[in-house]
Amino acid sequence: MSNHKIALVTGASRGIGREIARQLAELGQTVLLGSRDLGRVQAVAKELAEDGLDVTAIQLDVNDPESIRAAAKWVEAEHGRLDVLVNNAAIIPEGDTAVSEIAANVLRQAFETNVIGLVGVTQELLPLIRKAPGARIVNLSTSLASFTQVADPASRMSTVRTLGYNSSKAAANMVTVMLANELRGTDILVNAADPGNCATEMGGWDAPRTASQGAAVAVHLATVPADGPTAEVHTDTGRLPW
Ligand SMILES: NC(=O)c1ccc[n+]([C@@H]2O[C@H](COP(=O)([O-])OP(=O)(O)OC[C@H]3O[C@@H](n4cnc5c(N)ncnc54)[C@H](OP(=O)(O)O)[C@@H]3O)[C@@H](O)[C@H]2O)c1
């Protein structure tokens, strides 16, 4: 099998996902850009392709099992394996708020996309990931999912009252660790990437970091060598406590 890598990035139509896709493609990987809206992500893929990058847009709604299944079937037919999966798609649902106030349906929406969607995509693609030599899985995390930071009253993270986002991303961290454990003894490494506060639709346009800066840590973890970490969360300055 050649050294050429096939990567899939979920939620690649904008923000950090789009930059992860760009950076992986700049490393020479063939990158599949997923989005709920095929037209939107086709426009992004066209722009990246104009820069000479090898990219393809695919319809992939992480909340829709049929969409996930169709995407996996397409990857199998087209490429027969998947070397890199970056689970980037996530939401902060409208109405996300404190524990004392949050509506059940808002909490449910966060878990649907950020946990159940992530697990659904990963499960469906795992057979293709197992077929790739030395595959890498990266799940996007956040300081708002860090027990260490959220429990520290001196940290800004302790003041943010978005239970849906924080708790679903903390659950996604557990998915990362448990999948890494399940895959110990294989050559597949599974890690979480904290991009820091980046200027995107989700992060707010006045955030201090660019989406491209935030993407770099995910790209690093997606390309670590065989003796690289597994079951860890990293930011671009190194390993973080959970
Ligand atoms: N920005 C920050 O400061 C920051 C900080 C820490 C962590 N993060 C994490 O970094 C990742 C990217 O964040 P971002 O700031 O780039 O967010 P964003 O600008 O809101 O982009 C989110 C992406 O997710 C996609 N998405 C949402 N629901 C989806 C679904 N059901 N199926 C497929 N795709 C879906 C959206 O694409 P479509 O609408 O086209 O489907 C979009 O491309 C997220 O996991 C986020 O939690 C961000």
The ligand as an SDF file (V2000), in Angstrom:
LIG
                    3D

 48 52  0  0  0  0  0  0  0  0999 V2000
  -13.7290   28.3550   17.8200 N   0  0  0  0  0  0  0  0  0  0  0  0
  -13.2520   28.0990   19.0140 C   0  0  0  0  0  0  0  0  0  0  0  0
  -12.8360   29.0220   19.7470 O   0  0  0  0  0  0  0  0  0  0  0  0
  -13.1670   26.6940   19.5340 C   0  0  0  0  0  0  0  0  0  0  0  0
  -12.5410   26.4960   20.7770 C   0  0  0  0  0  0  0  0  0  0  0  0
  -12.4390   25.2010   21.2710 C   0  0  0  0  0  0  0  0  0  0  0  0
  -12.9040   24.1300   20.5180 C   0  0  0  0  0  0  0  0  0  0  0  0
  -13.5160   24.3510   19.2960 N   0  0  0  0  0  0  0  0  0  0  0  0
  -13.9990   23.1780   18.5560 C   0  0  0  0  0  0  0  0  0  0  0  0
  -13.4810   23.2040   17.2330 O   0  0  0  0  0  0  0  0  0  0  0  0
  -14.4130   22.6060   16.3230 C   0  0  0  0  0  0  0  0  0  0  0  0
  -14.7240   23.5680   15.1880 C   0  0  0  0  0  0  0  0  0  0  0  0
  -15.2500   24.7630   15.7410 O   0  0  0  0  0  0  0  0  0  0  0  0
  -15.4790   26.0920   14.8810 P   0  0  0  0  0  0  0  0  0  0  0  0
  -15.2040   27.2270   15.7840 O   0  0  0  0  0  0  0  0  0  0  0  0
  -14.7800   25.9750   13.5790 O   0  0  0  0  0  0  0  0  0  0  0  0
  -17.0790   26.0050   14.6870 O   0  0  0  0  0  0  0  0  0  0  0  0
  -18.0300   26.5730   13.5230 P   0  0  0  0  0  0  0  0  0  0  0  0
  -17.3930   27.7150   12.8430 O   0  0  0  0  0  0  0  0  0  0  0  0
  -19.3650   26.7460   14.1550 O   0  0  0  0  0  0  0  0  0  0  0  0
  -18.0790   25.3570   12.4930 O   0  0  0  0  0  0  0  0  0  0  0  0
  -18.6870   24.1560   12.8920 C   0  0  0  0  0  0  0  0  0  0  0  0
  -18.7080   23.2020   11.7400 C   0  0  0  0  0  0  0  0  0  0  0  0
  -19.4460   22.0410   12.1700 O   0  0  0  0  0  0  0  0  0  0  0  0
  -20.3590   21.7070   11.1690 C   0  0  0  0  0  0  0  0  0  0  0  0
  -21.5250   21.0120   11.7250 N   0  0  0  0  0  0  0  0  0  0  0  0
  -22.3750   21.4100   12.6870 C   0  0  0  0  0  0  0  0  0  0  0  0
  -23.3210   20.4750   12.8920 N   0  0  0  0  0  0  0  0  0  0  0  0
  -23.0530   19.4690   12.0340 C   0  0  0  0  0  0  0  0  0  0  0  0
  -23.6550   18.2230   11.7470 C   0  0  0  0  0  0  0  0  0  0  0  0
  -24.7710   17.8060   12.3620 N   0  0  0  0  0  0  0  0  0  0  0  0
  -23.0970   17.4310   10.8030 N   0  0  0  0  0  0  0  0  0  0  0  0
  -21.9840   17.8240   10.1570 C   0  0  0  0  0  0  0  0  0  0  0  0
  -21.3760   18.9960   10.3560 N   0  0  0  0  0  0  0  0  0  0  0  0
  -21.9100   19.8010   11.2830 C   0  0  0  0  0  0  0  0  0  0  0  0
  -20.7080   22.9950   10.4410 C   0  0  0  0  0  0  0  0  0  0  0  0
  -20.9320   22.6740    9.0830 O   0  0  0  0  0  0  0  0  0  0  0  0
  -22.3190   22.7100    8.2890 P   0  0  0  0  0  0  0  0  0  0  0  0
  -23.1880   23.7090    9.0140 O   0  0  0  0  0  0  0  0  0  0  0  0
  -21.9040   23.1100    6.9160 O   0  0  0  0  0  0  0  0  0  0  0  0
  -22.8070   21.3050    8.3410 O   0  0  0  0  0  0  0  0  0  0  0  0
  -19.3840   23.7570   10.5080 C   0  0  0  0  0  0  0  0  0  0  0  0
  -18.5630   23.4520    9.4110 O   0  0  0  0  0  0  0  0  0  0  0  0
  -15.6330   22.2340   17.1620 C   0  0  0  0  0  0  0  0  0  0  0  0
  -15.5330   20.8780   17.5360 O   0  0  0  0  0  0  0  0  0  0  0  0
  -15.5060   23.1220   18.3730 C   0  0  0  0  0  0  0  0  0  0  0  0
  -16.1590   22.5920   19.5020 O   0  0  0  0  0  0  0  0  0  0  0  0
  -13.6600   25.6060   18.8040 C   0  0  0  0  0  0  0  0  0  0  0  0
  1  2  1  0
  2  3  2  0
  2  4  1  0
  4  5  1  0
  4 48  2  0
  5  6  2  0
  6  7  1  0
  7  8  2  0
  8  9  1  0
  8 48  1  0
  9 10  1  0
  9 46  1  0
 10 11  1  0
 11 12  1  0
 11 44  1  0
 12 13  1  0
 13 14  1  0
 14 15  2  0
 14 16  1  0
 14 17  1  0
 17 18  1  0
 18 19  2  0
 18 20  1  0
 18 21  1  0
 21 22  1  0
 22 23  1  0
 23 24  1  0
 23 42  1  0
 24 25  1  0
 25 26  1  0
 25 36  1  0
 26 27  1  0
 26 35  1  0
 27 28  2  0
 28 29  1  0
 29 30  1  0
 29 35  2  0
 30 31  1  0
 30 32  2  0
 32 33  1  0
 33 34  2  0
 34 35  1  0
 36 37  1  0
 36 42  1  0
 37 38  1  0
 38 39  2  0
 38 40  1  0
 38 41  1  0
 42 43  1  0
 44 45  1  0
 44 46  1  0
 46 47  1  0
M  CHG  2   8   1  16  -1
M  END
$$$$
